[in-house]
Amino acid sequence: MAVPGTERKGSCFWCLKAVKWIPVLFIITIVAWSYYAYVIQLCLITVENTIAQIFYFIFFHLFFFMFCWSYAQTIFTDIGRVPNNFRLAEADFEAYLHHNDSLELQNRILENCSKNLPVTNVTIGGTVRFCDKCKMIKPDRTHHCSVCGECVLKMDHHCPWINNCVCFTNYKFFVLFLGYALLYCIYICLTSLPYFIAFWKGDLQGMGSFHILFLFFVAIMFGVSLMSLFGYHCYLVLENRTTLEAFRPPSFRGVGADKYGFHLGRFKNFKEVFGEDAKTWFLPVSTSLGDGIQYPIHSRLLQGPTYYSMDNTQNSRSDLESETSKLNPGHTEISIL
């Protein structure tokens, strides 16, 4: 099915989209070659013991299957969409643009439009988080991705190796992809190590020996990089943070920046990403808790001032209409949801 808005795109757009798949194709090529080098050159040609062949073959395909499954889920899972009730009506957006010389009036418009929305995060300055490009109020933990061209729910980062955003919908798959990729590399290193040593001793001959040599080095290289990346994301899962939140803590209404704002305890943080059912924790199937729009927050934040009160909302509306009349006498009404 065609993506809305892409029918009128030119050839440059489609060329750019094709170029973005190059890192993914590179990974797929490396994985395909590793399959050939391990299964054909190592298991079937080099390994002489039948029992060892069966052992290597079975466990390799187990790690290979889980790695490919989680990688595919990370790539092809849709990033999700911000609901339409977060989008400003045309009249409200025009009013917002009309007051581009007054940040206070713009924020009052956004406050009135978001008074019924489940929003607790604000900007560093304490104003409502708004995306000019998407014309919508940002839900908590949502950020605009310039590569995807839209606001992404619980955006962690945009990853060129999957040609997709790592976000609420596929974060579990991404962590599992890193974990199974690391296990895949470790398994290859451990099982090919004796034959790597035999090559350096001169006991392993033929072209297949070079495949095994490079297979060992490539597995070591990717394994080292994956180890640090996987460890870092395990830390983020237990702390209930995204990569963006690790660099800049989220700000909460009436509280300010708080890096522990979404911290519920490490086990609850883990379950928020991997789900309640332990049988599905390590399977790349969707089990993350929540809808990507609302998130439980730390109990101490609940004791602070509420995001809105009805009196403040009414007063803001009256003040806004008064200010609008002063700035634009010929227009005394403003549409505010």
KETI-113672 format. One line per 8 residues: number of its first residue (from 1); for each residue x, y, z of C-alpha. Coordinates in steps of 0.25 Angstrom, whole numbers, m for minus. Layout:
% residues N
NUM> X/Y/Z | ...
% end
This chain:
% residues 337
1> 0/0/0 | 5/14/m4 | 9/23/7 | 0/35/7 | 7/47/1 | 18/39/m7 | 10/39/m20 | 15/52/m24
9> 29/51/m20 | 40/52/m31 | 51/43/m35 | 61/49/m25 | 52/45/m13 | 52/31/m17 | 67/30/m20 | 69/36/m6
17> 60/25/0 | 68/15/m8 | 81/20/m3 | 76/19/12 | 75/4/10 | 90/2/7 | 94/0/22 | 83/m10/23
25> 87/m17/11 | 102/m17/16 | 97/m24/29 | 89/m34/21 | 101/m37/12 | 110/m39/24 | 100/m48/30 | 98/m56/17
33> 113/m58/16 | 115/m62/30 | 104/m73/28 | 112/m78/16 | 125/m78/23 | 120/m85/36 | 110/m95/30 | 117/m99/17
41> 132/m96/19 | 133/m99/34 | 122/m109/38 | 121/m117/25 | 135/m116/19 | 145/m114/31 | 139/m121/43 | 141/m136/42
49> 134/m141/54 | 119/m143/51 | 114/m141/65 | 121/m127/65 | 115/m124/52 | 101/m127/57 | 104/m119/70 | 110/m107/62
57> 98/m107/52 | 87/m108/62 | 91/m97/71 | 96/m88/60 | 82/m88/53 | 76/m85/67 | 84/m72/68 | 83/m69/54
65> 68/m70/54 | 66/m62/66 | 75/m51/61 | 68/m50/47 | 54/m50/53 | 57/m39/63 | 65/m31/52 | 53/m32/43
73> 43/m28/54 | 52/m16/57 | 53/m12/42 | 38/m14/38 | 30/m10/50 | 23/3/48 | 27/14/57 | 13/17/60
81> 6/30/58 | 2/41/68 | m14/42/69 | m21/53/62 | m26/59/75 | m12/64/77 | m13/72/64 | m17/86/65
89> m29/90/57 | m27/100/45 | m33/111/53 | m24/109/65 | m12/107/56 | m15/120/49 | m16/127/62 | m3/121/67
97> 4/127/54 | m3/140/56 | 3/142/69 | 17/138/65 | 23/151/72 | 17/147/85 | 22/134/91 | 13/136/103
105> 0/137/95 | 5/125/86 | 7/117/99 | m7/120/104 | m13/115/91 | m5/102/92 | m9/101/107 | m24/103/103
113> m23/93/92 | m16/82/101 | m24/84/114 | m31/71/111 | m19/63/106 | m11/54/115 | 2/62/114 | 12/64/126
121> 25/67/119 | 28/82/115 | 40/89/109 | 52/94/117 | 45/107/118 | 32/101/124 | 23/103/111 | 15/92/104
129> 23/84/94 | 19/87/80 | 23/82/66 | 22/93/56 | 25/83/44 | 14/73/48 | 5/84/54 | 2/76/67
137> 5/76/82 | 15/65/85 | 11/54/94 | 21/51/106 | 34/45/101 | 30/48/86 | 40/55/77 | 41/59/63
145> 50/51/54 | 56/59/42 | 59/46/35 | 45/40/36 | 39/54/34 | 29/52/46 | 27/51/61 | 31/38/67
153> 25/32/79 | 36/30/90 | 47/33/81 | 60/27/85 | 68/30/72 | 68/28/57 | 77/16/53 | 82/15/39
161> 86/1/41 | 71/m3/42 | 66/9/33 | 56/12/44 | 54/20/57 | 56/12/70 | 44/16/77 | 32/11/86
169> 27/1/75 | 40/m6/73 | 49/m3/84 | 47/m17/90 | 51/m23/76 | 63/m14/76 | 69/m19/89 | 66/m33/86
177> 73/m31/72 | 85/m26/79 | 85/m37/89 | 83/m48/79 | 94/m42/70 | 104/m42/81 | 101/m57/84 | 102/m60/69
185> 116/m53/69 | 120/m60/82 | 116/m74/77 | 123/m72/64 | 136/m68/71 | 136/m79/81 | 133/m90/71 | 142/m85/61
193> 154/m82/70 | 160/m96/70 | 160/m95/54 | 166/m81/55 | 177/m86/63 | 179/m98/54 | 180/m88/42 | 192/m80/49
201> 199/m93/52 | 198/m97/38 | 189/m109/40 | 177/m104/32 | 179/m102/17 | 170/m98/5 | 162/m86/2 | 152/m90/12
209> 162/m86/23 | 162/m72/19 | 147/m72/20 | 148/m77/34 | 159/m67/37 | 151/m55/33 | 139/m60/40 | 146/m61/53
217> 151/m46/51 | 138/m41/47 | 131/m47/58 | 141/m42/68 | 139/m28/62 | 124/m27/62 | 124/m34/76 | 132/m24/83
225> 124/m12/77 | 111/m20/80 | 115/m22/95 | 116/m8/98 | 103/m4/91 | 95/m15/97 | 100/m12/111 | 96/2/109
233> 82/m1/105 | 80/m11/116 | 84/1/125 | 74/10/119 | 63/m1/120 | 66/m3/135 | 66/13/137 | 53/15/128
241> 60/25/119 | 62/27/104 | 76/31/98 | 70/45/96 | 66/46/111 | 79/41/115 | 85/53/108 | 74/63/112
249> 65/59/124 | 50/61/121 | 44/73/128 | 31/72/136 | 20/83/138 | 23/90/151 | 35/81/154 | 46/84/143
257> 56/74/138 | 56/60/145 | 64/49/139 | 56/39/149 | 43/44/145 | 38/31/138 | 46/22/147 | 37/12/154
265> 47/2/159 | 56/m6/151 | 47/m19/150 | 35/m10/146 | 43/m2/136 | 48/m16/130 | 33/m20/129 | 29/m7/123
273> 37/m11/111 | 37/m26/111 | 23/m28/116 | 17/m36/128 | 18/m50/122 | 31/m56/125 | 29/m67/113 | 30/m55/103
281> 41/m47/109 | 51/m52/99 | 43/m54/87 | 42/m43/77 | 27/m41/78 | 20/m29/83 | 17/m29/98 | 21/m15/102
289> 12/m9/112 | 4/4/109 | 0/11/96 | 12/20/94 | 4/32/98 | 3/32/113 | 14/27/123 | 13/24/138
297> 22/34/145 | 30/34/158 | 20/36/170 | 27/48/175 | 23/55/162 | 8/52/165 | 9/60/178 | 13/73/171
305> 3/83/164 | m6/77/154 | m4/80/140 | m17/88/138 | m28/93/147 | m41/98/141 | m40/112/148 | m26/114/141
313> m31/109/128 | m43/119/128 | m35/130/133 | m25/127/122 | m36/127/111 | m41/141/116 | m27/147/117 | m24/141/103
321> m37/147/97 | m34/160/103 | m20/161/98 | m24/157/84 | m34/168/84 | m23/178/87 | m14/173/77 | m24/171/66
329> m37/180/69 | m44/175/56 | m43/160/61 | m49/158/75 | m51/143/75 | m41/132/75 | m44/117/73 | m38/109/85
337> m41/94/87
% end
